[in-house]
């Protein structure tokens, strides 16, 4: 079943290429899966829960390539996943686990995870927003959304409010620095803190280069 789902997901991303930013492409899906399995291994997750977690990771953003927007993508992806897994004959109780994990995974939903599968999916997805990968994805999505990279008057928002609707770099201060405090698992939180350090270092170097100081 995992091979069938992965094949279908890849087919969707390939056929919808150009409809979504590369910050949310199939490579992102695979990185989230790698993060999730790393956390699952550290926590000693059962084989069955890893199976459900894998399905949830593969399908967690599937509505983004289909519809080309992030708005309400968690709910839309959950609905699509439920339909696909029903067609594949997955047990209804297992479908509910996958459905709920996808439905609550996004930061913007503000929803709390309800079980170990949803907890790990949330953490795995958020880890991909930090570190070097997170920096790269932030820049890609900022361009896709038509934002300016930084405020010329003050590169880093020290004496002004962070405004990531207009400035890409401000996203670090409006959201990304808060991620470690909202992780569900100890292992996820530890990794998030390390990746945040890397992200902040990159932002510091970038600001110095902008100001001609490095």
N, C-alpha and C positions, 0 to 999 in steps of 0.2 A: 504493500500500500504506500509506503514512503516513497518508493521509486516512482509510482504512478503519480502521486501528488507533486513531487519535485519536477517531473517531466512536464506536467501540465502548467505548473507555475512558471517554469522557464519558457515554455511556449508562449504564455501570456506576456511576459516581460519582453520577449523578442518581437512578438507581433505588434506590440504597442510602443516600440522604441520611438522616442521623440515626444511622447505624451507625458513624460515625467522627467524630473531632474536625475542625474546620475548619482546624486546623494542618496536616492531612494531606489536604486536599481537592484538587480538580482544579486550582485556582489554584496550589497548591504544585507540582504536576506541571509546569505551564507555566513557572513560574519556574525550576525546575531545568533545563528544556529551554533556556530563555533563557541561563542561566549556562553550560550546557554548550556551546552554540553560540558564545558569546562566547570561551570558552577555546579551542575548536576553531579559530576564526578566527585567534586570536593565534598558534596553533601550526602553522597551515598544514595542517590535516588534509585528507585526500583527500575527494572527494565521496562515495565509497562508505563510508568510515569515518563521515562525518557522517550518512549514511543509517542506518547501524547504531546510531550513538549516539542518534539521534532516536528510534528504536524502543525502545531501552533506557530512555531517559528517560520516554517515555510510559507504559511498563509497569512501572517500577521499584517502585512501591508498590501495584500493583493488588490485592493480596490484602487490604489494609487495609480498603477499603470492602466487599469481599466477605465477609470474616470478622469485621470489627469489632475486630480486635486487632493489635498491633504484633509480638507474639511470633512469631519465625521468619518474619517477613513477607518477608524477602529471598528465602529458599528457596522459599516458597509462591508468591511473585510470579514467580520464575524459571520454576517449573514451569508456571504458568498461561500465561506468555508463550510458552514453547516450544510448548505445545499450540495456542495461537492462531496463531502464525506458521507452524506446520506446516499448519494448515487453509488458510492464505492462500497456501501454496505457496512460501514463502521457502526458499532453498537451505539444506540442512542445515548446511553449514559456517558460514554466516552466522548461523543460529539459535544455534549453539554460542557464537558471540561475544556475542550479545545475552544469552543464558541465563547465561553466566558473569559478565558485567558486572553483571547484576541480582543474581545469587546472592551476590556478595561486596561489594555496595555499602554495606551498613549498618554503622554504627559498632559496634553491639553484636556483630556477627559476628566482629570482630577479624581478618577475612580480608584478605590483601594483594591489591591489584589485579594483574592478570596481563598486560594489554595496554593500548594507548592508549585504547580505548573504555571499559574498566572504570576506568582511572585518572581519566578526565575525568568519568565519571558519579559516582564517589565525591566528587571535588572539588566538582562542581556541586551535589550534594545537601547537602554540608556547608556550603557558602556560604550556603544558605538558613536555616541555624541561627544565623547571625550578623547583626550590624547591627540596624537597626530592625525588619526583618522577623523576624529571629531572636528578638528581645525579645518581639514580639507573639505569635509562635508558642509560645514558652515559656510565656507567661501563659495562652494558650488551652489548651494541653495540660495544664498544671498544674491548671486548673479541671476539665478532663475527667477527670483521674486522681484527683480528690478531695484534692489537696494544699493545705496552707495556703500563702499567698503568701510569708511570711517568718517567722522565729523572733522572737518579741517580745522575748526576752531578749537577743538579739544579731542584728541584722538581717543583717549580712554576717558570714560565718564566719571571724572573725579568730582567736579563741581556742577554737574548737570545730571539730570535723570537719564538713565539708560533708555535708549529709544531704538529697539531692534526692528521696528516697523520701517525705519529709514536707514539705519546704519548696521551693517552686517556684524562688525566687531562687538557692538553693544549686546548682541545675543549671549555672549559669554557672561555678562553681568546681570542680564535680566532673567536668565534661566540656568545656564550650564554650571555656574558655580554652586547652585543649590542641589544639583543632582545627588552627590554623595549622601546628603542628609535624608534623602527620600528613597534610598535603596532598601530593599526588603531583606536581603541576606547579608551575613557578615562577610562572606567571601566577596560578594559583589561590591559592598561598601569599601573594602580594602583596595580592590582594584580601581574603583572609581576615584578614590583619593589620589592614588598614584598617577592615574591618567589626567586628573585635573591639574596636578602639579606640572605635568608636561604641557598641557594646553595653556596654562597661565605663563609659562616660560616662553612659549612661542609668541603669545600676544605681546609680552614685554619686549622681545627682540624685534617684532614687527613695529611696535611703536617707536623704538629707538631708531630703526632704519628710516621710518617716515620722517622723523625729526632731524635726520642727518647726523645722528650721534653714534652710529655703529656702522 
